[in-house]
Amino acid sequence: MTGTDGLDHILQGGLTSSRLYLVEGTPGTGKTTLALKFLLEGLNTGEAGLYVTLSETTSELTAVSQSHGWSLDELDLFELVSEDGISGDNEQSLLHPSEVELGETVRGVIAKVEETNPKRVVLDSLSELRLLSQNPLRYRRQILALKHFFANRNCTVLMLDDRTAEPGDLQLHSIAHGVILLEQTASDFGAERRRLRIVKMRGLQYRGGYHDFTIEKGGIRVYPRLIAAEHHATFDARPLSTGLAELDALLGHGLTPGTNTLLSGPAGVGKTTTAVRCMIAALERGQRAAYYLFDERLGTLLIRSAALGMDLRPYIESGQLMLRQIDPAELSPGEFAGAVQSSVETDGASVIVIDSLNAYLHAMPSDNFLVLQMHELLSYLSQKGVISLMILAQHGITGELRSDVDMSYLADTVMLLRFFEADGEIRKSLAVLKTRTSDHERTIRELKINRTGLVIGAPMKGFRGVLSGSPSFVVKGERLIDGEAHANE
């Protein structure tokens, strides 16, 4: 076990013991944090650990450990080049690499291992050995010699490398039993993003691809790439009411567990209110829910919902509802998927609301496969029998509207909310464009939001062109909610 849960999950149990592994990544990617956690995990299982540093000082390592709340007192820290090593009495300085210095460095590592007899060893970093070796052949021979030495002593070794070698130099990859790559990227706005990938791992089944991770107090937190096919569950697929008979009729008996619904429309048309109404019905049945809020402030949502007769605070206080404000500039797709997965599997949420997809998608323009990640997340929720509601804002008010991204093909159900004008007043309409689970109603109904919450009228059969925003009345005396529409004569 590496001590990093998400990494052990990716490796399906951890690293094979008595092997040599390479952990590579540019400075700042978390190699030292990962290595220290690896040694501390060994202490928990009775395996002595040794950290050999050629680049950092022991005081720097201690500072890193203290920032995570760790104590290194039971580990052996060996600073290969100490203050004595760079004094005037010792001319072999790392600043002037030579074959003599390389031999002394390797012998120093071997001597310390023989003295302490550890089961886990970290060698930080190989860039110093590369400089001392002066040529690739000597460097490869020294690494092979160390590999054989450690193998004979049944040591599990992590070699850290900061990727200062020539691009395309894969010598270490061929020598190591496994290779873990750590990467860090900076966006134009927001925090840096980190991800890891298992490049190779002999004799082990592992989860391939990139996996997002963050560095937090206590170590590295890895968010394994979500694979929906691994999360089958049995559940009752009978439709559940939204709390409004008219909306149930539009949907064809309500919302079906294991399906996702896309609520699409312009800003202010009532998408969030409709989603909250559906979620409230689930909470009233005793189900748990999680609401991920990207656009609106959390306080504003609570005040607005309470004013409409849908007070969310009692459910939050009881723990039945988890309402989380998300800063998309600080969140990676993998971290978001991990949060949703935790809500379902740890907190027991059976309703998930994502409000809205626009902010989430805009925060990660460089993530070319974000839609694929969303597809995998929705597939996972479907496998777990979760009702998921996604909100997508469209640009425009009436007439032709457009979206930043087409997510309708991912949705099992699509609800379209539109503005239209009648008698000099802006009104709202609601229609269900598709549902994959039932024969839904194909009418358009008026939608009104007042102090009692959401009110849905009868089918608007006497109107034509409602979705265009400027309907005409083809049946004289056709009524709207709280009013009467008159045909042009």
C-alpha positions as CSV (number, residue, x, y, z in Angstrom):
1,M,0.0,0.0,0.0
2,T,1.2,3.5,-0.9
3,G,-0.8,5.2,1.9
4,T,-2.6,7.3,-0.7
5,D,-6.0,5.8,-1.0
6,G,-6.9,6.9,-4.5
7,L,-3.6,5.8,-5.9
8,D,-4.0,2.4,-4.2
9,H,-7.5,2.2,-5.8
10,I,-6.0,2.9,-9.2
11,L,-3.3,0.2,-8.6
12,Q,-6.1,-2.1,-7.4
13,G,-4.3,-2.7,-4.1
14,G,-1.0,-1.0,-4.1
15,L,2.6,-1.7,-5.3
16,T,4.3,-5.1,-5.5
17,S,6.9,-5.2,-2.7
18,S,10.6,-5.6,-3.2
19,R,10.6,-3.7,-6.5
20,L,12.0,-0.4,-7.8
21,Y,9.6,2.2,-9.0
22,L,10.0,5.6,-10.7
23,V,7.9,8.6,-9.7
24,E,8.5,11.4,-12.1
25,G,7.2,14.9,-12.4
26,T,8.3,18.5,-12.6
27,P,8.9,20.5,-9.4
28,G,5.7,21.2,-7.5
29,T,3.8,18.2,-8.6
30,G,3.8,16.5,-5.2
31,K,6.6,13.8,-5.5
32,T,8.0,14.5,-2.1
33,T,4.6,14.4,-0.4
34,L,3.7,11.1,-2.1
35,A,7.1,9.6,-1.1
36,L,6.8,10.7,2.5
37,K,3.3,9.2,2.8
38,F,4.6,6.0,1.3
39,L,7.3,5.7,4.0
40,L,4.8,6.7,6.8
41,E,2.4,4.0,5.6
42,G,5.2,1.5,5.9
43,L,5.7,2.4,9.5
44,N,2.0,1.6,10.2
45,T,2.7,-2.0,8.9
46,G,6.0,-2.4,10.8
47,E,8.3,-1.6,7.8
48,A,11.3,0.7,8.5
49,G,11.7,3.6,6.1
50,L,14.7,5.5,4.8
51,Y,14.6,8.8,2.9
52,V,17.8,9.5,1.0
53,T,17.9,13.1,-0.1
54,L,20.5,14.5,-2.6
55,S,18.6,17.7,-3.4
56,E,16.6,18.8,-0.3
57,T,17.8,19.3,3.2
58,T,16.4,17.4,6.2
59,S,15.1,20.7,7.5
60,E,13.1,21.2,4.3
61,L,11.7,17.7,4.5
62,T,10.7,18.3,8.1
63,A,8.9,21.5,7.1
64,V,7.0,19.6,4.4
65,S,5.9,16.9,6.9
66,Q,4.9,19.5,9.5
67,S,2.7,21.3,6.9
68,H,0.8,18.0,6.6
69,G,0.7,17.3,10.4
70,W,3.2,14.4,10.1
71,S,6.1,13.4,12.3
72,L,9.2,12.0,10.7
73,D,10.8,11.0,14.1
74,E,10.6,7.3,13.3
75,L,12.0,7.6,9.8
76,D,15.7,7.6,8.9
77,L,16.5,10.8,6.9
78,F,19.9,10.7,5.2
79,E,21.1,14.0,3.7
80,L,23.9,12.6,1.4
81,V,25.6,16.0,1.0
82,S,25.7,17.7,4.4
83,E,27.5,20.8,5.5
84,D,30.6,18.7,6.1
85,G,30.4,17.4,2.6
86,I,30.8,20.9,1.1
87,S,33.4,22.2,3.5
88,G,37.0,23.0,2.5
89,D,38.1,19.6,3.8
90,N,36.1,17.8,1.2
91,E,36.5,18.9,-2.4
92,Q,34.0,16.4,-3.8
93,S,31.1,18.8,-4.3
94,L,28.0,18.2,-6.2
95,L,28.8,21.4,-8.0
96,H,31.7,19.6,-9.7
97,P,30.5,16.1,-10.8
98,S,33.1,13.5,-11.4
99,E,33.4,9.7,-11.4
100,V,34.9,9.8,-8.0
101,E,32.0,11.7,-6.6
102,L,29.5,9.4,-8.3
103,G,31.1,6.4,-6.8
104,E,31.2,8.0,-3.3
105,T,27.5,8.9,-3.7
106,V,26.4,5.4,-4.6
107,R,28.6,3.9,-1.9
108,G,27.0,6.3,0.6
109,V,23.5,5.2,-0.3
110,I,24.5,1.5,0.0
111,A,26.2,2.0,3.3
112,K,23.2,3.8,4.8
113,V,20.9,1.0,3.6
114,E,23.1,-1.6,5.1
115,E,23.3,0.3,8.4
116,T,19.5,0.9,8.8
117,N,18.2,-2.2,7.0
118,P,14.9,-0.5,5.8
119,K,12.1,-2.2,3.9
120,R,11.0,1.0,2.1
121,V,13.4,3.5,0.6
122,V,13.0,6.8,-1.2
123,L,15.8,8.2,-3.3
124,D,15.4,11.9,-4.0
125,S,16.3,12.8,-6.7
126,L,17.8,11.1,-9.7
127,S,18.7,14.3,-11.4
128,E,21.7,14.6,-9.1
129,L,22.9,11.2,-10.1
130,R,22.4,12.0,-13.7
131,L,24.6,15.1,-13.4
132,L,27.3,13.1,-11.6
133,S,27.3,10.3,-14.2
134,Q,28.1,12.7,-17.0
135,N,27.0,10.2,-19.7
136,P,24.0,8.0,-20.2
137,L,25.9,4.7,-20.1
138,R,27.4,5.3,-16.7
139,Y,24.1,6.6,-15.4
140,R,22.3,3.5,-16.6
141,R,24.9,1.2,-15.0
142,Q,24.6,2.9,-11.7
143,I,20.8,2.7,-11.6
144,L,21.0,-1.0,-12.5
145,A,23.6,-1.6,-9.8
146,L,21.3,0.1,-7.2
147,K,18.3,-1.9,-8.5
148,H,20.1,-5.2,-8.0
149,F,21.3,-4.1,-4.6
150,F,17.9,-3.2,-3.4
151,A,16.3,-6.3,-4.8
152,N,18.8,-8.5,-2.9
153,R,17.8,-6.7,0.3
154,N,14.0,-7.0,-0.3
155,C,13.5,-3.3,-0.4
156,T,10.6,-1.5,-2.1
157,V,12.1,1.7,-3.6
158,L,10.7,4.9,-5.0
159,M,13.1,6.9,-7.1
160,L,12.0,10.5,-7.7
161,D,12.9,12.3,-10.9
162,D,12.2,15.9,-11.8
163,R,12.2,15.1,-15.6
164,T,15.3,17.2,-16.3
165,A,16.6,14.5,-18.8
166,E,16.5,15.0,-22.5
167,P,13.0,14.8,-23.9
168,G,12.3,11.3,-25.0
169,D,14.9,9.7,-22.7
170,L,13.1,6.5,-21.5
171,Q,16.1,4.8,-19.9
172,L,14.6,4.9,-16.4
173,H,11.3,3.6,-17.8
174,S,12.9,0.4,-19.0
175,I,14.7,-0.2,-15.8
176,A,11.9,0.5,-13.3
177,H,9.3,-2.1,-12.4
178,G,6.6,0.7,-12.6
179,V,6.4,4.3,-13.5
180,I,4.0,6.9,-12.0
181,L,3.8,10.3,-13.8
182,L,2.7,13.4,-12.0
183,E,1.7,16.5,-14.0
184,Q,0.8,20.1,-13.2
185,T,-0.8,22.6,-15.5
186,A,-1.6,26.2,-15.0
187,S,-4.7,27.9,-16.6
188,D,-5.1,31.5,-17.5
189,F,-7.4,32.0,-14.5
190,G,-7.9,29.9,-11.4
191,A,-5.8,27.4,-9.5
192,E,-3.3,25.0,-11.1
193,R,-4.6,21.5,-12.0
194,R,-2.7,18.3,-11.1
195,R,-3.2,14.8,-12.6
196,L,-1.3,11.5,-12.5
197,R,-1.0,8.5,-14.8
198,I,0.4,5.0,-14.4
199,V,2.8,4.8,-17.4
200,K,3.7,1.2,-16.7
201,M,3.3,-1.4,-14.0
202,R,4.6,-4.9,-14.6
203,G,2.4,-7.7,-13.5
204,L,-0.4,-5.5,-12.2
205,Q,-3.8,-4.7,-13.5
206,Y,-4.4,-0.9,-13.1
207,R,-6.8,1.7,-14.1
208,G,-5.3,3.5,-17.1
209,G,-5.6,7.1,-18.2
210,Y,-5.3,10.3,-16.3
211,H,-6.6,10.8,-12.8
212,D,-7.0,14.2,-11.2
213,F,-5.5,14.9,-7.8
214,T,-5.0,17.7,-5.3
215,I,-2.4,18.3,-2.6
216,E,-4.1,18.9,0.8
217,K,-3.1,18.8,4.4
218,G,-2.6,15.1,5.1
219,G,-1.1,14.2,1.7
220,I,-2.3,13.8,-1.8
221,R,-5.9,13.2,-2.6
222,V,-6.4,11.3,-5.8
223,Y,-9.7,11.2,-7.7
224,P,-9.7,8.0,-9.8
225,R,-11.2,8.3,-13.2
226,L,-14.9,7.3,-13.0
227,I,-15.8,4.1,-14.8
228,A,-19.6,3.7,-14.8
229,A,-19.5,0.1,-15.8
230,E,-18.0,-0.8,-12.4
231,H,-21.0,0.5,-10.4
232,H,-24.0,-1.5,-11.2
233,A,-26.8,-1.5,-8.6
234,T,-30.4,-2.8,-8.3
235,F,-33.1,-0.2,-7.7
236,D,-36.8,0.4,-8.0
237,A,-37.4,2.1,-11.4
238,R,-41.0,3.1,-10.8
239,P,-41.6,6.8,-11.6
240,L,-41.7,9.2,-8.7
241,S,-43.8,12.4,-8.4
242,T,-42.4,15.8,-8.8
243,G,-45.0,17.1,-6.3
244,L,-47.0,18.8,-9.1
245,A,-49.7,16.7,-10.9
246,E,-49.5,18.9,-14.0
247,L,-45.7,18.4,-14.3
248,D,-46.1,14.7,-13.7
249,A,-48.5,14.6,-16.6
250,L,-46.1,16.4,-18.9
251,L,-43.3,13.9,-17.9
252,G,-45.5,10.9,-18.2
253,H,-46.0,9.9,-14.5
254,G,-43.0,11.8,-13.1
255,L,-39.3,11.3,-12.9
256,T,-37.9,7.8,-13.2
257,P,-34.9,6.7,-11.0
258,G,-31.8,6.1,-13.0
259,T,-32.5,8.9,-15.5
260,N,-31.2,12.4,-16.0
261,T,-33.3,15.4,-16.9
262,L,-32.0,18.5,-18.7
263,L,-33.8,21.8,-17.9
264,S,-33.0,24.2,-20.7
265,G,-34.1,27.8,-21.2
266,P,-33.0,31.5,-20.9
267,A,-32.0,33.2,-17.7
268,G,-34.9,33.9,-15.3
269,V,-37.4,31.6,-16.9
270,G,-37.6,29.3,-13.8
271,K,-35.2,26.4,-14.4
272,T,-33.7,26.5,-10.9
273,T,-37.2,26.9,-9.3
274,T,-38.5,23.9,-11.2
275,A,-35.5,21.8,-10.2
276,V,-35.8,22.8,-6.5
277,R,-39.6,21.9,-6.7
278,C,-38.7,18.4,-8.0
279,M,-36.0,18.0,-5.3
280,I,-38.3,19.1,-2.5
281,A,-40.8,16.4,-3.5
282,A,-38.0,13.8,-3.0
283,L,-37.0,15.3,0.3
284,E,-40.6,15.2,1.5
285,R,-40.6,11.4,0.7
286,G,-37.6,11.0,3.0
287,Q,-34.9,10.7,0.2
288,R,-31.5,12.4,0.4
289,A,-30.3,14.9,-2.1
290,A,-27.2,16.9,-3.1
291,Y,-27.3,20.2,-4.9
292,Y,-24.2,21.6,-6.6
293,L,-24.5,25.3,-7.1
294,F,-22.2,26.9,-9.6
295,D,-23.8,30.2,-10.6
296,E,-26.0,31.6,-7.9
297,R,-24.8,32.5,-4.4
298,L,-25.9,29.9,-1.8
299,G,-27.5,32.6,0.4
300,T,-29.5,33.9,-2.5
301,L,-30.9,30.5,-3.4
302,L,-32.0,29.8,0.2
303,I,-33.7,33.2,0.5
304,R,-35.4,32.9,-2.9
305,S,-36.6,29.3,-2.3
306,A,-38.0,30.2,1.1
307,A,-39.9,33.1,-0.4
308,L,-41.6,30.7,-2.8
309,G,-42.7,28.3,-0.1
310,M,-39.8,25.9,-0.6
311,D,-37.6,26.4,2.5
312,L,-34.5,24.3,2.2
313,R,-32.9,25.1,5.6
314,P,-34.7,22.4,7.6
315,Y,-33.4,19.7,5.2
316,I,-29.9,21.1,5.3
317,E,-29.9,21.2,9.1
318,S,-31.1,17.6,9.4
319,G,-28.4,16.4,7.0
320,Q,-31.0,15.2,4.4
321,L,-29.8,17.8,1.9
322,M,-26.2,18.6,1.0
323,L,-26.0,22.1,-0.6
324,R,-22.6,22.9,-1.9
325,Q,-21.4,26.1,-3.5
326,I,-18.8,25.3,-6.2
327,D,-16.1,27.6,-7.5
328,P,-15.5,26.2,-10.9
329,A,-12.2,28.0,-11.3
330,E,-10.8,25.9,-8.4
331,L,-12.3,22.5,-9.3
332,S,-11.1,19.9,-11.7
333,P,-13.5,17.6,-13.5
334,G,-12.2,14.6,-11.6
335,E,-12.6,16.3,-8.3
336,F,-16.2,17.2,-9.1
337,A,-17.0,13.6,-10.2
338,G,-15.4,12.4,-7.0
339,A,-17.6,14.8,-4.9
340,V,-20.8,13.5,-6.7
341,Q,-19.7,9.9,-6.2
342,S,-19.1,10.5,-2.5
343,S,-22.6,12.1,-2.2
344,V,-24.2,9.0,-3.7
345,E,-22.1,6.3,-2.0
346,T,-21.3,7.9,1.4
347,D,-24.2,10.2,2.0
348,G,-26.9,8.1,0.2
349,A,-28.1,10.9,-2.1
350,S,-30.7,9.6,-4.6
351,V,-31.3,13.0,-6.2
352,I,-28.5,15.1,-7.7
353,V,-28.9,18.7,-9.0
354,I,-26.2,20.4,-11.1
355,D,-26.9,24.1,-11.4
356,S,-25.6,25.0,-13.9
357,L,-23.6,23.2,-16.7
358,N,-22.7,26.5,-18.3
359,A,-20.4,27.7,-15.5
360,Y,-18.9,24.2,-15.1
361,L,-18.1,23.9,-18.9
362,H,-16.8,27.5,-19.2
363,A,-14.4,27.0,-16.3
364,M,-12.5,24.3,-18.2
365,P,-12.2,25.3,-21.9
366,S,-8.9,23.4,-22.3
367,D,-10.5,20.1,-21.2
368,N,-11.4,18.7,-24.6
369,F,-13.0,15.6,-23.2
370,L,-15.1,17.3,-20.6
371,V,-18.4,16.2,-22.3
372,L,-17.1,12.6,-22.3
373,Q,-16.5,12.9,-18.6
374,M,-20.0,14.3,-18.1
375,H,-21.3,11.3,-20.1
376,E,-19.5,8.9,-17.8
377,L,-20.8,10.7,-14.7
378,L,-24.4,10.6,-15.9
379,S,-24.0,6.9,-16.8
380,Y,-22.7,6.3,-13.3
381,L,-25.7,8.0,-11.7
382,S,-28.0,6.0,-14.0
383,Q,-26.3,2.7,-12.9
384,K,-26.9,3.7,-9.2
385,G,-30.6,4.6,-9.7
386,V,-30.1,8.3,-9.0
387,I,-32.4,11.0,-10.4
388,S,-30.2,13.7,-11.8
389,L,-31.3,17.2,-12.8
390,M,-29.1,19.4,-14.9
391,I,-29.7,23.0,-15.7
392,L,-28.4,24.6,-18.9
393,A,-28.9,28.3,-19.6
394,Q,-29.6,29.4,-23.2
395,H,-28.7,32.8,-24.8
396,G,-31.6,35.0,-25.8
397,I,-35.1,35.8,-24.5
398,T,-37.5,34.9,-27.3
399,G,-37.2,33.6,-30.8
400,E,-34.3,31.5,-31.7
401,L,-32.2,30.6,-28.6
402,R,-28.7,29.0,-28.6
403,S,-26.6,27.1,-26.1
404,D,-22.9,27.0,-25.5
405,V,-22.9,23.3,-25.7
406,D,-25.4,20.7,-26.9
407,M,-26.1,18.3,-23.9
408,S,-29.5,17.2,-25.0
409,Y,-28.2,14.0,-26.6
410,L,-26.9,13.0,-23.1
411,A,-30.2,13.6,-21.4
412,D,-33.0,11.0,-20.9
413,T,-35.5,13.8,-20.5
414,V,-35.4,17.3,-21.9
415,M,-37.6,20.1,-20.4
416,L,-37.8,23.3,-22.4
417,L,-38.8,26.5,-20.6
418,R,-39.5,29.6,-22.7
419,F,-40.7,33.2,-22.5
420,F,-43.6,34.4,-24.6
421,E,-45.6,37.6,-24.8
422,A,-49.4,37.8,-24.3
423,D,-51.5,41.0,-23.8
424,G,-48.4,43.1,-23.3
425,E,-47.1,40.8,-20.5
426,I,-44.1,38.5,-20.4
427,R,-45.2,35.0,-19.5
428,K,-43.5,31.6,-19.3
429,S,-44.1,28.2,-20.8
430,L,-43.0,24.7,-20.1
431,A,-42.8,21.7,-22.5
432,V,-41.2,18.3,-22.4
433,L,-39.4,17.6,-25.7
434,K,-38.4,14.0,-25.1
435,T,-38.3,11.3,-22.5
436,R,-36.8,7.9,-23.0
437,T,-38.8,6.1,-20.3
438,S,-42.5,7.0,-20.9
439,D,-45.0,8.3,-23.4
440,H,-45.0,11.9,-22.2
441,E,-47.5,14.6,-22.9
442,R,-46.6,16.7,-25.9
443,T,-48.5,19.8,-25.0
444,I,-47.2,23.2,-23.9
445,R,-48.3,24.5,-20.5
446,E,-48.0,27.9,-19.0
447,L,-45.7,28.2,-16.0
448,K,-46.1,30.8,-13.3
449,I,-44.0,31.4,-10.2
450,N,-45.7,33.1,-7.2
451,R,-45.6,33.0,-3.4
452,T,-47.0,29.5,-3.3
453,G,-44.2,28.2,-5.5
454,L,-44.7,26.7,-9.0
455,V,-48.0,26.8,-10.7
456,I,-48.5,24.9,-14.0
457,G,-51.6,25.6,-16.1
458,A,-53.7,23.5,-18.5
459,P,-52.4,22.6,-22.0
460,M,-52.3,25.7,-24.2
461,K,-54.3,24.2,-27.0
462,G,-55.8,27.5,-28.3
463,F,-52.5,29.1,-29.1
464,R,-50.0,28.9,-32.0
465,G,-46.4,29.8,-32.0
466,V,-45.8,29.9,-28.3
467,L,-42.2,28.7,-28.6
468,S,-41.5,31.5,-31.1
469,G,-42.2,34.0,-28.3
470,S,-45.0,35.7,-30.1
471,P,-48.0,33.4,-30.1
472,S,-51.3,33.9,-31.9
473,F,-54.6,32.9,-30.4
474,V,-56.6,30.6,-32.6
475,V,-59.4,29.9,-30.2
476,K,-61.3,32.9,-28.9
477,G,-61.5,33.1,-25.1
478,E,-58.7,30.7,-24.4
479,R,-57.5,31.3,-20.9
480,L,-54.1,31.6,-19.3
481,I,-53.3,31.5,-15.7
482,D,-55.1,34.3,-13.8
483,G,-56.1,36.0,-17.0
484,E,-58.0,35.7,-20.3
485,A,-56.5,36.0,-23.7
486,H,-58.5,37.6,-26.6
487,A,-58.1,36.7,-30.2
488,N,-57.3,39.4,-32.7
489,E,-60.4,40.3,-34.6
